[in-house]
Amino acid sequence: MADPWLTIIGLGEDGPEALSPASREALAAATAIFGGPRHLSLVGAGERGQPWPIPFDPTPVLAHRGAPAVVLASGDPFWFGAGGSLMARLSPGEWISHPAPSTFQLAANRLGWRLEETLTLGLHAAPFARLRPVLGKGIRAICTVRDGAAVGEITEWLSDNGHPNARLTVLERLGGPHERIRPITGEPPQDIAAPVALAIEGHDPGLPQASGLPDDLFQHDGQLTKRPVRALTLSALAPRPGETLWDIGAGSGSIGIEWLLAGGARVEALEADPTRAARARLNVESFGLSHRHRLHEARAPEGLSTLPTPDAVFIGGGASDALLTHLWTLIPPGTRLVMNAVTLETEALVLDWSARHGGHLLKVELSETAPIGRKRGWKAALPILQWSTTR
């Protein structure tokens, strides 16, 4: 590595006494030291200290490029820390990092939890809904949270979102002389000191892991790919890690949400109706997936030109020959395409395109029980013709 101008130092609650000689040398040589007020106080940064701007912005650090500078972070700078936020603006030879034990490591060691079997989440600057897709019975999670007030907020969130029986332990100022660990029974204590971690043991069922979640988990106006058809659609889309889906005609957003829950990396969704777009965004937020789902209020094909290249495309509404023709020239070979046809006109379009380009056709005809007077009978849903193919 070339001589780096920036040193990223992981700092624990035990202060500078626990730092390595290399970290001490970097601190002594730095013309500027960046960190939170607590970090700067722990090392006695004095006039060289520069607190992070709120909201967080690495620009002040980059302004010192070429001069020796230090960034202080809690524990491991690359485990929900400042290190990852800086990397997009730095070249490999510009920096070096000296980590300390992370909050997650310290918490697992205090609790006796196997870290490889424990979820770790940074909720100090992220919505609590990130827990929704992953928390369930028997699941353990260690979460960093903003402050003591946030412990009460997350406790209320858990109770309101299907986890009233979660067992909680609050861990404060781990690794230092003021370390404190307390189980929460009832109302959280009011004297919780930062930095704070919350350990959660799930005792209530979480979300099902199979595709085809219950319809009532989504807000919708009736324009929703129903549960069994959604499961078949996700099977055809076949999400894989690292892949991006174009969800065209997103409606409630259910297909995109389940794509992400099933392992897909990102969703680029199009929904022209502002009311439905707003509803879809709320659904995405409720599942804690907003950081991986981007919804555009636009029609296809006009709204497709600026989107990143997809690995799969789902057409949930507004299909036309013009749209399919545009897509066929726009998406690269190997892209999976799935389309569900309900109307006779769209079915004719699917039959024509499948005859020309191949793929697989599946006719879905479903019936559910419905009351007939004091008895029951079968009520048929509209049949759906599903076309799945690879460009």
JOJOCOR-V208023 format. One record per pair of residues at least 24 apart in sequence whose C-alpha atoms are under 7 Angstrom apart, sorted by the first residue. I is the first residue (numbers start at 1). J is the second residue. If there is no record, write none. Layout:
i & j
I & J
I & J
This chain:
i & j
1 & 93
2 & 93
3 & 93
4 & 93
4 & 94
4 & 95
4 & 96
5 & 65
5 & 66
5 & 67
5 & 68
5 & 69
5 & 94
5 & 95
6 & 68
6 & 69
6 & 70
6 & 94
6 & 95
6 & 96
7 & 69
7 & 70
7 & 71
7 & 95
7 & 96
7 & 97
8 & 70
8 & 71
8 & 72
8 & 96
8 & 97
8 & 98
9 & 71
9 & 72
9 & 73
9 & 97
9 & 98
9 & 99
10 & 72
10 & 73
10 & 74
10 & 75
10 & 76
10 & 77
10 & 98
10 & 99
10 & 100
11 & 72
11 & 73
11 & 74
11 & 75
11 & 100
12 & 74
12 & 75
12 & 100
12 & 175
13 & 173
13 & 174
13 & 175
13 & 176
14 & 175
14 & 176
14 & 177
15 & 42
15 & 43
16 & 42
16 & 43
23 & 98
26 & 70
27 & 70
29 & 68
30 & 68
30 & 69
30 & 70
31 & 67
31 & 68
31 & 69
32 & 69
32 & 70
33 & 69
33 & 70
33 & 71
34 & 70
34 & 71
34 & 72
35 & 71
35 & 72
35 & 73
39 & 72
58 & 86
75 & 99
75 & 100
75 & 101
75 & 102
75 & 103
76 & 100
76 & 101
76 & 102
80 & 122
103 & 174
104 & 142
106 & 174
127 & 288
128 & 154
129 & 286
129 & 287
129 & 288
130 & 287
130 & 288
130 & 289
132 & 287
132 & 288
133 & 207
133 & 261
133 & 287
135 & 202
135 & 206
136 & 202
136 & 203
136 & 204
136 & 205
136 & 206
137 & 202
137 & 203
137 & 204
137 & 205
137 & 206
138 & 201
138 & 202
138 & 203
139 & 201
139 & 202
140 & 200
140 & 201
140 & 202
141 & 199
141 & 200
141 & 201
142 & 197
142 & 198
142 & 199
142 & 200
143 & 197
143 & 198
143 & 199
144 & 196
144 & 197
144 & 198
145 & 196
145 & 197
147 & 193
147 & 194
147 & 195
147 & 196
148 & 192
148 & 193
148 & 194
151 & 188
152 & 188
162 & 204
163 & 204
165 & 203
165 & 204
166 & 200
166 & 201
166 & 202
166 & 203
167 & 200
167 & 201
167 & 202
168 & 198
168 & 199
168 & 200
168 & 201
169 & 198
169 & 199
169 & 200
170 & 197
170 & 198
170 & 199
171 & 196
171 & 197
171 & 198
172 & 196
172 & 197
211 & 258
218 & 254
218 & 283
219 & 252
219 & 279
219 & 283
220 & 252
223 & 251
224 & 251
224 & 252
230 & 255
234 & 259
236 & 338
236 & 388
237 & 312
237 & 336
237 & 338
239 & 263
239 & 264
240 & 264
241 & 265
243 & 311
244 & 310
244 & 311
244 & 312
245 & 310
245 & 311
245 & 312
245 & 313
246 & 310
246 & 312
246 & 313
246 & 314
247 & 313
247 & 314
247 & 315
248 & 314
248 & 315
248 & 316
248 & 317
249 & 315
249 & 316
249 & 317
249 & 318
250 & 316
251 & 276
251 & 277
251 & 280
252 & 276
252 & 279
252 & 280
253 & 280
253 & 283
257 & 284
265 & 292
266 & 292
266 & 293
267 & 292
267 & 293
267 & 294
268 & 293
268 & 294
268 & 295
269 & 294
269 & 295
269 & 296
270 & 295
270 & 296
270 & 297
270 & 298
270 & 299
271 & 296
271 & 297
271 & 298
271 & 299
272 & 297
272 & 298
272 & 299
301 & 326
310 & 335
311 & 335
311 & 336
312 & 336
312 & 337
313 & 337
313 & 338
314 & 338
314 & 339
315 & 339
316 & 340
319 & 346
321 & 349
333 & 391
334 & 390
334 & 391
335 & 390
335 & 391
336 & 389
336 & 390
336 & 391
337 & 388
337 & 389
337 & 390
338 & 387
338 & 388
338 & 389
339 & 386
339 & 387
339 & 388
340 & 384
340 & 385
340 & 386
340 & 387
341 & 384
341 & 385
341 & 386
342 & 382
342 & 383
342 & 384
342 & 385
347 & 385
350 & 387
358 & 389
359 & 387
359 & 388
359 & 389
359 & 390
360 & 387
360 & 388
360 & 389
361 & 385
361 & 386
361 & 387
361 & 388
362 & 386
362 & 387
